[in-house]
Amino acid sequence: MGVGADSTTRPRAGEPLVARLIRRTGVDRVNSSERAPLDAGPLTWYALAVVAVELVGLQGYRLVTGQVLTFVQNPLWLIRPLVLLGAAVAIESLYRRYDRALDRANIVHRVEEPDRFDGFVPDRLTGILVVLGVAFTLVNAIVVLTVPQLYAAGGATRVVRFLVVTPFGYVPVLASFLATYVSVEMILPRRIADTNVSLDFLDPEQLGGMRPIGELIKLAYYYLMVGLVAYAVATYGPYILGGVFAYTALDPPGLAVNAMFTAVWILSVAFMAFGIYRLHQHMAHQKRNRLYELDDQAREHVDQPWDVRSFDALNPPAEYQRYRERVKLITETKEYPATFTMWTQIVVGVLVPKALQMVLAAA
């Protein structure tokens, strides 16, 4: 078992890199105000500000200049700002769930170095993803699409959206979500294995105290699954729906879009599968080690009841009964995910985004 630690050393998720940068602008003063309409973190407030710029600022400009509003042309375009806001809320939710999972799993008393779990998402990972995302969107807007073509297609609002709102509004939030997802699915399970977190054999659910960690891994994938479903509806919906939802200004998604969606889906599932497999593998390894320890202790005694040649299976001694109880306590501890319901939830979550995309693409 790990060395215990008092409550003052409990590891914590901390705060996302982008959220800390946003706090420097003073957004936390809005959240602490008694007039604040909701209790939200900096990322959520930032996402709300970006949505306001798009829906009030840019769309208001289009209305004043006599242009057709974007969401009037394509109502499903509104899914885009909803995804941004949802990503911000999901990030803050996962940070809270990380702290709760560590507390409920009692990690601080099951590991030698609990401080290894301090800091949920590495700042370097978030920073790299943000820089790559900003660079990609700007190069795509300036070099591939070019500013004149953007202006010709949608006027000044389209130029502002591609050069400002997307790279500096959407990218920081979406990159932060991606970094959080990778941390949940890959970094956290590796931390558990590397720090050799011991199993809690007193867990009433007989999951070694690892269910909170497994549920966090599953929850992160569910958030991403919702995003993939929203993207599929927003991408394919306008071309297969009629009436007010119909949109024919652009060509329908082709093979490239289908391939990209499939690639993202495969990667997201692979990350989630890695996290669950690594957690499952660690638990199985812990159980084997405990059983080997029991076996070694038993074989240190050459007399009864450990002498195989004189052992009476029909009338085992009390020492052997205690030994079997200890073995049973270990073997009955299940590796996550351990129930049919858990596996069903995972399988359904894996299949839903791709199945929906295939249905929409074929319509």
N, C-alpha and C positions, 0 to 999 in steps of 0.2 A: 504494500500500500504506500501511497505517496506521503510525504511529510506534511503535516497539517500547517495551516497558517491562519492568523487571526483575520477578522473582517476588514482591517485596514489595508490588507494586501490583496484584496480581491481584484482580479484583472477586469478591465473594462474596455468596451469597444472604442471609446473616444468619440471623435467627430470626423466626418469626411473632410478631406483636404479642401474641396471646393466650398464646403459650408464654412470652414474656418476663414477662408479668403473673403467670403461674402460677409461674414460678421464684421470684418474691418470696415465695411461701408456703413455700418450702423444699423443694419436691418434688424438686429436683435432688439433695438429700442422699440421698434414697432410691435414686435411680438410680446414684449413685456408691458406694453401699455394696457391700461384697463379697458380701453376702447377697441382693442384688437378683436376682430370678429371670430378668430379661431386661434387655438394654441398649436402653432406649427413651427417647425424648424426652419433654418435659413434656406435650405434647398427648396422647400415647398413655397416659401415666400418669393424666392427667386423665380421659380417656375410660374407662379401666378403673375409676376411682373412681366415675364416674357409673353405669356398668354395675353395679358392686357395690351402689350405693344402690338401684338398681331391683330387681335380682335377689335380693339378700340383705336389704336393709332393707325395701323396700315389700312384696315378696312374702313375706318372713318375717312381717311384720305381718299380712298377709292370712291366712297360715297359722295364726298364733296366735289371731286373732279368729274363726276358723272359716269364713272366706270361701274360695271356690274360687280357686286360683292362676290368674293371667291366662294363663300359657302352657299351662295344662291346658285352659282353655276354647278357646284358639286357639294351637296350637303355633307357627304361623307368626309370631306376635308376636315371637318370639325373633330374627327377622331385624332388628328395629328396633335393639336394642343392638349387633348385629353390624355394621350399617351405620355406626353411630357410631364404633365401634372401627376399622372399615376406613377411614373418612374421616380419622381421626387418623393412622393408619399411612401413608395415601396422601399426606397433606400433607408429612410428614417425608421420605417417599421422593422427592417432587417437589423438595423443597429440596436434597436430596443430588444428585439428577440434574441440577439447574440448575448447581451447581458443577462437576459432572463434564462437562456439555455445554460450558460456557465453557472449561474446560481442554482438552478434546479438540478443540474447534473453534479453539483458540488465539486466542480473541477479543482478548486483551490485545495481541497483535502485529499485529492487523488493523484497529485502530480508533484514531483520534486521542485519544479520551477514554474510556479503559477504565473510569474511575470511574463513568460513566453506567450501568454494569451492576451497580454495588453496590446491594444491597438488592433482593431478589426481588419482594416484594409490598409495595405502598405501605401504610403504617400507616393512612392516612386511609381507604382503600378497605375494609380489614378493619373498622375502627371503625364506619364508616357501616353496613355490612351487619350487624354485631352489634347495633347500636342499633336498626335497623329490625326485625331478627328478634325481639329481646326485646320491643319495643313491640307488634309484631303478635301474638305468642303471648299476651302478657298481656291485651291488649284482647280477643282472641278468647275467652280463658278467663273474664274477669271480666264483659265486656259482652255478648258474643254468647251464649256457653254458660251463663254465670252460675255462681257457686259453689254455690248450692243444687241446681241441676240436676246439676252434676258430682258432688256428694256423693250425691245420690239414685241416680245411675247406677252409681257404683263406690265409694262410701264415701270415707274420708279419704285412702286411697292415691291415688285418682284426682285428688283436689283437689291433693295434694302434687305429683303428676306434672305436672299442667297449670300450676301456679303456681310451681313451683320447678325440678323436674328438666328439663322441656322448655326453658323460657326461659334458665335459667342453666347447664344441663348440656349439652343438645344444641345449642342455638343457637350458642354461641361456637365449637364445633368445626366444625359444618356451615357456618357463615358464613366461617370461616377457609378451609375447603376451596373454597368458591365464590370467594372472593377470589383464592386461588391459581390456580384454573382460569382466571379472567378474566385474570390476569397472564400465564399461560403462553400463552393463545390470542390475546390482543390486545395487551397491553403489551409483552411481549418482542419480537414481530415488529416493532412500531412502533419500539422502541429500535434494533433492527438497521437499519431503514431510515433513521431520523433521524440515527444516528451514521455512516451510510454505510460499514458494515462491508465491507471488500474481500473478493473471492472468493479462495480459496486454489487456484490452478491447479496446485499440486503434489499435491493430494489424490489418492491412489491410487484412490479410488472414483469419481473424476471428478464429484463433487457439490459442488465448490467449498468443501469443508470445512464444509458446512452440514447434513450428515446428523445430527449430534448434536442440533442445534436442532430439526430436523424430527421426530426421534424423540421428543423431549421433548413437543412439541405433540401428537403422536399418543398418547403414553402418558397424558397428562392426560385426553384424551377417553376412553381405555379405562377409566380409573378411574371417570369419571362414568358411562360406559355400564354398568359393573357395578352402580353405585348405582341406576340407572334400572331395570335388570333385577330387582334385589332389591326395589325398591319395587313393581314390577308384580306380582311373585310374592306379596309380603306383602299387597297390596291386593286382588287378585282371587282368589288361591289359596284362601282359606278358603270362598269361596262356590261353588267348582266342584269341590273335592275332597271326598271322602267319608271316612267313618270318623273316626279321631282328628283329622284336619285340618279337619273340617267345622265351620263357625261360622255361626250364624244369629241371633246377638243383635242385629245391626244389618242394615239394608237393604243389598243389594249396591251397589257403586259405580254411579253413574248417569252421565248425560251431562256433568255438571259435572266429575266426576273424570276422565273421558275427555278432556275439553277441556283441563283443566289439565295432564295428562300430555303431551298432544300439544304444548302450548305450551312446556313445559319442554324436551321433546325437540327441537323446532325451534330454540329459542334455543341449546341446547348444540351442536347441529350447526352453526348459523350462526357461533358463536364459533370453533369449530374450523376451519370453512371459511375464515373471515377470516384466521386465523393462517397457514394453509397458503398461501392466495392471496397474502398480503402477503409471505411469505418467497419464494415463487415469483416474484412481481413484482420484488422487490429483486434477485434473482439474474439475471433476464433484463435488468434495467436495467444492472447491473454489466457483463454480457457485451457489451451494445450499446456502452457507453462505451469499453470496451477496444478493440473493433473500430473504432470511430470514431477513436480515438487512433492506431491502426495505419494507418488509411486516410489520416489527416492527415499522418502522418510520411512515408508513401509519396508523397503528392502534392507534398511540398515539393521533391522531386527531379524536375526536368523532363527530365533526361537518362535514358539507359538505366539500369535496365530499366523505368522508370515512364512513359516516353513511349508512350501508347496507340497512336499512329500507326506507330511503328517497332517495336512489341513483337512478338517472334517466339514464338508459342505452341508451335510445334513444337520450339524449342530455347531454352527459357527460361534466363536467366543464373542463376548461383548466388545472387545477391542476392534474386532472386524466389523461389527455393526456400526460403530462410530465412524470407522473409516469409510464404509459405504455411504453413510449419510453425508459425509463431506464430499465424496465424489458426486453424489446425486445433486447436491447444492450447486456444484459447478456445471455439470452436464445439462441441467435443466434451465440454465441461463441461456437465453436465445440470442442469436446475433441479429441485429437490425438489418433489413426489415424482416420481421419474423412471422407475420400473420397474413392470411389471405387478403384481408382488407387493405393492409399496407401495400401489398404487391398490386392489388387491383387499382388502387389510387395512382400508383406510379405508372402502371401500364396505360391507363386511360389518359393520364396527363401527357404521356409520350406521344400517343397516337392522335389526339385531338387536333393539334395545329396542322400536322401534315395532311390528315384526312380532310379537314376543312379546306385547305389550300387546293387539294386535288379536285374537290367537288366544285369549288369556285372557278378554277382554271378550266375545267371541262365544260362548264355551263355556257 
